[in-house]
Amino acid sequence: MKILFTNKINDELINQDIIIYGAGKNGVNCLATLIRQYPNIHISAIIDNNKEKQKRGLCGIPIIGIENLNNNYPKDSKIIITPANSALHIVEILSQNGFHNLYFTDANSQLFDYISKHKVRISQNRTQLDELLERNSEKIEFVRSILSDEKSLEIFNAKINSIYFGEHFNLEKFKEDNQYFPTDIISLSDDEVFVDAGCYDMSTSFEFINRVKNYRQIIAFECDPLQYEVCLANRNFYNADEISKICLEMYGLYEKNGTMSFESRALGGSSLDNNGNVEINVISLDEYFKQNQSPPTFIKMDIEGAEYYALKGSKKLINEFHPKLAICVYHGNTDIFEIPYWIKKMFPKYRIYLRQHSNVAETVCYALV
């Protein structure tokens, strides 16, 4: 498997017959890019199971189903995979049918780069990972026993297999939209006080506003200095009445107040780091809300591996006011079981759910009374 191109196609494909998998937006964009840059390139077929698209074709190129691929095209065909939502599933199907010359456009490059590197890490650390699973076997079984629906259990098992064994296909099939606001779990009402921890660019806060018109307040935390400026600029697109209800704080969340070393990175992924390039102020939610009259009704955390410690710094608040929780559990190898375990042990009345919101990452633990 190879990444196809950033701006230019791999030289090895220029004089080859090419098949594009996917006639959706990504597939059309890929086709247009190839034709524009290489007018003489030969694209022999496009794979898509949509029967209407198969009738029409695209730019004079036949659109075929997967069954026609098996029957009419050689196994060494070079296939460019363009769909992002089901890329792992497509790789699985093509590989099972003997097609292994697979390429990926930018839409999938990060995903498959991660998978490739993850397989190497697993191989290099196999013994340590097995020991970690063994040490935590009781916690893992406890979490399996307390999850509140069958989907959560299936996601949990698939996530364990993804993290520790590099088996990602079963996880991808649970991917769904509405991250932080799954309608089968989270009910929102007027007068909500929403904590957006790790607000990045305010997009989750703005999604919350779209869903709850008459909320009381948003408290958004962003400790990365550059991203904080982005958040300020984005917040200011709203009118004065709306801005007055959005409190933006340049703190990291942790289990206690203080200053910590932080690595500020471009395009997300900034995190606490002992060898970081900047010092940030951190605060616990328990301390923060001593000064705030309205306790939170809903806490979302996506803070790059600090979620467990930030939850410990929110213990009094959660115990007293029982806010809804949406906590990312994919940044560290043990988050998938440590965080649900801690929540249930500390607050037995909470119901625990898991939902998957991307192919491999973006697993979120939802907890509510």
C-alpha angles and dihedrals in degrees: 000000000000139000107249109209148327097196101336133045120245110271091233092066100049095089097032134097106255132200120200118211110214134033095205128102095294092047093049090048091050091049092049092049093051094047093046095050099034111029092180097049114126117227106182100186147350119223118219129140093215104116094205092054089048089058093053105036119199127264089342092306117123118244110215139183123245090256090060090051091058094047102041112027131066120253092241092062114136108237126191112207112211110166112098100193097060104022095128092049091051092050089051093051095045093046092049088053093052100259109132106154093094127162133185135212125222090274089071102025097100092047095053094039087056093047092050093050092042091057089054092050091049092051092048094047102034095126094047092048092051090050091049091053091048093050091050099039093114092051091048092051090046091055091048089054097051103043110120102225141023094250090058091052092049091049091048092053092044091050092051089052091047096050100039104028105024093241102142105157097085091050095053093057090066093057112132140166130245096070109200090006109062104168094216090061112020120061116188126201140178117284095038119160106208124198111202104192110189094017093174098179100356092254093130091048090050090049088052090052090052090054100041114039097177102044120149102223147341119213108192122189123201119162099178103099095216095046090047088062089050090052092050091051093047093047090054091065087077125083122263095261091054094044090053089063095049113081112191117197128190096216135114115225119238141146093273140015121268144087125294140182113260134188111220111204134178121253097019131297096101110152148160109291130171088220096041127147098236140033117235136188116245129195138181119240089231089061095040095054093050083078097039119080097205114064117213122267094190129028122192120186127190101154105144102257100330094095095102092053093043090053090052087053089053098051098112092045094050093044093052104037105024099217121188111261131213107179126175111233103181106080097083131038093243100039092092091068105016095061099046089043093053094046094050094045093048097040110025094180092064118104113221126215135171127208131180119223104176139025096274112345129043099073109162130196113214119197130179141152 
